[in-house]
Amino acid sequence: TVEKLKRKIQIGDDVNSGVHFLSIVTSGTVELRFFLPEKDLRRVAPGDLISVVMDGNQFPAQIVDIGFFPQPIGNVYSDYHRPDAWEKCFIVRASILGTLKLGSNNMVRVKLSK
C-alpha cells in the first residue's frame, strides 16, 4: 500500500479505505505546493503570478515562497529508479487568488508565466 511505501500518492495508486492522504482546512486561503525542476528556477520568483489548471478550469495564483535547498527528485518521490531521480527540484508554495471549488478528480497542472 502507499502508506507502507512512504511516498507521495500518484495517479493510478490504489488507496485503502481509511488511509489519511489529504487534509482540507477551512480557510479563505488555498495554498498549493508543487515541485519545480531546477532548470526552471530562473523562470519564477516570489510574487510572480502563475496559472493553476484544475478540472479544466484555470485559476490565478501567486508564488509565496520557493524552498532554499534543491531536493533530488528521487527523494521527493521516494523512487531512485526514475530516470530523473538525481535531477533536483525546489518546493514552491503558491496562494490561489479568488475562490476555488474542489471537485472529486482534481488533477492539478501549474503553468509558469515566463
N, C-alpha and C positions, 0 to 999 in steps of 0.2 A: 504494500500500500504506500501511498505518498507519505503518510506520517512516518513510516519506518525509514524511508529513504532520506528524510530531512532535506528536501529540496523544494523549489517553487513548483506549484501546480501548473501544468501545461495543458494545452488543448489536447483532448483525447484521453486524458488520465481518468481512470475510474477512482471515485472517491467514495469511501464507505459512509453510510449514514452516521451522523453524529461527529464526524471529523470537523474540527474547527479550522476553517481556512480563510475566513473573511469576517471582518468586523465593520459595521457601518455605524458611524457616530452621527447622532442627530445634531447638526450644526449648520450654520448658514454658509460655512466654507467647505468646499470639497477639494481635497488635495490629491494629486496624482504623483506617484513615484515611478520613475522609469529609468532604464539603463541606457546611457548614451555611449556609443563606441568612442574610444579615444580619438579616432581620426576625425570625428565630428565636433570635438570640444570647442574649436575656434569659431564654430557657427552660432554658439549661444552664449549668453551671459545673463546673470540675474537681472530681472526687469524686462527681458525680452518677451515678446508675445509669440505664442505658438498656437497651433490648431490641434484640437483633440477630436478624433472622429470615433463615435461610438454608436453602434446600431444604425449606421447610415446617417447620423446627424453630426454636424460639425459644431464645436464649441470653442470659443477663445479661452486661452489660459495664459497665465503669466508665470515665468520661471522665478521661483522664490530663492532657490539655493542649489548649488552644484557641489557635490562632495569634493573634498580636498584631495584625497588619495584615490588613484585608479585601482579598480578591483579586477583580477583576472576573471574573464567570462566563465571559465570552468569552475571557479569558486562560487560565483553568483548562482549558477545553475547546478552546482554540486555534480558536475559531469565533465571530467577531464578527457573524455573520449571524443568530445565535439571537435570538429576541425578548427574552430576558432577559440579553443579552450585557453590558450595562452595569450590571446589578444586581451586588451584591457578596456574597461568601461568605467564611466562615472555614474554615480547615483544622483539623479536630478529630481528635485521637488518642484511642482508647479501647482498653482491655485487655479481652479476653474472659475472663470468670470461669468457671472449670471447663474441662472437656475439650470440644474442638471437633473434629468429624470433617469433613475436607474431602472434598467429593464432586466429581463431574465437571461439574456445572452449578450453580455457586454464585452465584445471583442473591442479592444481599445487600440487605436493607432495614433501616433503622435507625428505631426508634420511640422518641421522646423521652418521658420520664415526666411532664413538666409540660405 
